[in-house]
Amino acid sequence: MPASPTFQTALGLAVKARRQELGLSQLQLATDSGLHQRWLSNVETGKRNPSYGSLRRLAAGLDLPTSELLARAEQVEAGGVEALDASAR
């Protein structure tokens, strides 16, 4: 069983999974959120740790409450990205 990702990486995976679930490109999400596409890419790859304000804007762009985005990241951290797929069933 692979090691669980760090929270920063888990957050990125949760963001990417939700973005893809909504059928959005990084550019579309960045525009909708008022964020820069390169910054979003760095979040998705675990290279950036967003501030609370940016996290709220990102969650709004993903049509989620901030608490739900964080809960999804915690699911990924605990059980890998597959945990999101299992919880959707």
N, C-alpha and C positions, 0 to 999 in steps of 0.2 A: 504494500500500500504506500503510495507516494506521500511525502511529508505535506502537511497542511501549509498553504501559503501564508505569508505574513499578512497582517491586516491591510497594509498599503497595497499589496499585490491583490489581495482578495477584493478590496474596494474596486480596483481597476477591472477585475474580471466581472464583478457584479454590474458595473456601469456598462461594460461592453455587451454583456448578455442582455441587459434591458434595452440598450440601444438597438441591438440586432432584432430583438423581439418586436420592437416598434417599427422596424424597417427603415431606420434612419441612418444616414451616413454621419461620419464624424463632423463634417462641415455643417450639415443640417442641425445636428444637436448643438454644436457650438454657437451657431447663429440663434437658435431658439433660446439658448441659455445666456446669451450675451458674453460668451467666453471665447477664447481663441482656440482654433482647431489644433494647433501644435500642443497647447497646454492640455487639451482633452486627450490627445494621443499619449502624452506623458503620464496622465492619470491612469489611462487604460493599461499601460505597460508597467505600472507600479513605480515609475520614476519621480512622480510628484505626489505630495501629500497635501491635499487641498485645505484651505482655511475653512472655517465654519460658514462664512458668507458664500464662498465659492461652492461649497458642498450644497448649500440651500438652493443656489441658482441651478446647479447641475441636476439636483433632484427634481426641481420644477420642470426643467427641460425634458426630463424622463417621465413626467406626469406621475410622480410618486411623492409622498411625504418624505421629508428627510429621514425620519425614523425608519421608514420602510427600506430606504436605500441602505441605511446602516445595518438593518436586520439582515438584508440579503448578503451584504459583505460578511457579516458574522457567520451566516450559513456557509458561505464559500470557505471562510477561514477554518471552520470546524470540519467540513466534509468535502472540500474541493468543489469545483464548479458543477459537478454532477449533482450536488445537493440542491442547487436551484432547479434543475430539471425534475428531480424527485418531488420537490415541494409543489411543483406546478401541476402534478397529477391529481 
